[in-house]
């Protein structure tokens, strides 16, 4: 699936989003919410959590087996449908993902984990306004334990929709709730680069660099920020260029570098 899902999922217990859906009912403190105590529902809960774990580990075949088994045990178990939507989105089968997300929302219309995962999917499909409506419901729930990550996802979606001021506001809110969200620092670096405020962009980029492993996307941003600064660190610039070419030789960013592209 898309890069954003990977980044966001790395913030969650079941590392995997982009990140990046909330893939752990138990770690979100929600497992009891879905369990009625019946043997069928309890079994569905166990298989759903196993399926979510397999998604996080990239074992999609096993995830599909476990999630389908959970649904066969309890067709009304909303979280199983939701994670099956996540799985189908990873498998790039958006129509099937949409069906499962809609089913999960019909069963649990106010559940924040379900709404958050659906919002991420909708944003990846370019349905930005629908995604923001879902994010809004999530962010209005003060008890949702993954609110910082949800603010970050909503910010990334707003940025993709060219709602720059909204994205900045949401990224800042995410960092108020959790100072250790490197994707939010990277997001703010992109925003200030887009605004042409390169020193601010660099300040946020450095915060990202202190906390996260560089990707082709982030290295390309760092290179472009440094190239636009009045007094760049040339040694660091050369280091980023070497890392980009050596670690990501087949990336589009490396191709842009060789083509002499000079913008992010």
N, C-alpha and C positions, 0 to 999 in steps of 0.2 A: 504494500500500500504506500501511501505517500510519506515523505520524510517527516512531516509534522507528527504523524501518529507515533513514529519511533521516538522522537524527542520527548513527547509527553509521556509515553509509556515508561520511559526510563526513570521518571519521577515516582513511579508506583512500585508496589512490592513485587509484582509479577513483571520484571523488566522485559522489555521487548523492543514514540508512535506524526517523532515526527516531526516522533511523533508524532495515536496515542490515547486510547480510551481507558476509562477506569475499569480494569479487568478483574478486580478482586472484591467480591461481595464481603468476604470475611474481614479483610483488612479495611474496608470502608465502614465496618461496623454495622453491616446490613444483613448478615446472613440470617439472623433470627427473625427479621422482618418478613422474610419470604417463607419461613417454615411454619406450617400450621400444626406440626406435631404428628401428622399422619405418617405412616411408614412410606407411602408413595412420595409425598412431598419431601420428606427427609432424604430419601434416596435420590430424588431429583436434585436436591441441593448439593449433595456430595458430588454427583456427576457433573453438575454445572461448575462447581469449583475446580474439579479436575480438568474439565474442558477449558476453563479460563486459563489455568496454568499451562496447558499445552499450547494455547494461543501465544502466551508470553514466551514460550520456549521455541516457537516456530514450528511445532509439530502439528500441523494443521489436519493431517489425516486422523490422528488420535483425537484431536479436539472435536472434529466432526462426529466421530463415533460417540464420544461421551455426551455431547450436547443433544444429539438426536435421541440418545438413550434417556436423558433427563426429560425431554419433552414427551417421549412415549410413556414415561412413568407418571408424569403430571403435565398434561397439555396446557394447563393454566398457570404454569410456573413462569412468571414474566421474565425473570432474570435469565433463564435458559434461552428464551427467544431473543433477548437482547444480545447475549454473547454470541449467539448464532449469527445475528446481524453483523457483529464485529468481525466474526470469522469470514463471512461472505464478502465483506468489504475488503478484507486482506486478500482474499482470493480473486478480487476484481470482478465480482459478480453483483453489481449494484442493484439489479432488480430483485434478486433474492434477498439481499441485505435489507432493502427498503421494506419488503414484506415482513421480515422478521422484526425490524424496528417498530413498524406500525403495530404489529401484534403485541409487542411488549408494552408499548405506550397505552394501547387499549386496555390492557390488563392492569397496569400500574401507572395511571396518567400523571401522578404527582411525584413519582420517585426520581430523585436527583441523579442517581447513578445512571439510570436508564435514559433520562433526558439528556444528560451530558454526553453519553456515548452517541446518541442519535444526532445531537447537535454537531459533533465532530464529523460524523459521516455526511450530514447535509452540507457542511462547509466544504468538505473534500469534493463534493459533487457540484460545487458552485452555486448552491442554493443558500446564499448568504443571509437573506432576510429571514427565511424560515429557521436557519440555524440560530440567529441571534434571538429569535423569539424563545427558542428552547433554552438557550444559555441564560436568558433573563430569568426564567422560572427557577433555574438551578441557583443562580446567584442571589435570588431573593430568599433562599432557604438558609437561615443563619446556622442551622444545625448540621449542614452537610460538611463532613470532615475534609473533603477534597476541594473546598472552595478556592483555595489559592491556585490550584491547578486548573480549575474551571475558569477563573479569571484569565489565566494565561492562554487557555485555548480560545476563549472568546476574543481576546486581544489579537491573537494570530489570525483568527477569522476576519476580524474587522480590518486588519492590515491587508489581507488578501483582497478585500472588497474596496480598498483604497479609502477607508474611513480612518485616516491617519490620527486625527485628534482623539477619536474614540479609542483607537488601539493604544495610544500612549496612556490614556487614563486607565484603561483596564490593566495594562502591564504594570503600572505603578501600584495599582490596588493589589495585584498578585504579590508584589514584593513587600507590601505592607504586612501581608499575612504570612509570608515566608520569604526570608532573605536569601534562601539557597535554591533559587530557581534559575539556573543558568540560561534557559531558553528565554526568560523574560529580559535578562540583560542583553542577550543577543537581539531580541526584538526591539528593544529601545535603541540599540546601536544602529539597527537598520532604519529606524524612524529618523534619527538625527542625521544619518548619512543622506537620507532622502531629502531632508530639510537643508542640507549643505552646511550643517554645523558639525564640522569634522572633529573638533576637539572633544565635544560632548559624545559624539559617536565613539571616539577612541576610548574615552573613559569607561563607557559601558562595555565596550568590546573587551577591555582588559579584565573587567569583572567576570565576564563570561569565560575568558581564557584561563582564569584562576581556578574555575570550578568544573570545567567540562573538557571532554576530548574533542579536538578539532575535527570538523568534517570538511568536505570539499566546499560546501556552501559557506561555512564560517571563514575558512581560509581565504576564499575569494573576497568576502566582505572585508576582512582585515587588510588584504593587499590593497584594495581600492581605497579604504580609509587612509592608509599610510601614504599612498600615492597622491592624495589630495591635501595632505597636511603641509604646512609651510616648513616645518623642521622635522621630517620623519626620522624614525630610527631605521637607518639603512640596513644594519645588520639583521634586525628583526624582519624587515621586509624581505631580505634575501632568504631568510630561514623559512618564512611562510611560502615563498615561491618554490623552494626546494621541496618542502613537505607536500605541497599541492601536486607537483609533478611526479614525485616518487610514490606517494601513498594513493593517489587518485588519478592514475594516468589515463583512464578511460572516461573520466567525468566530463560533463559539458563545461564545467568551470576551467578545467585544464585546457580544453580545446579553445575556449575563449582567450586564455592566457597566450597560447601560441598564435592565435589570430590577431593579437594585439588589441583586443577589446579593452577599453579603458573606463568601463563603468560597471556598476553592480546592477 
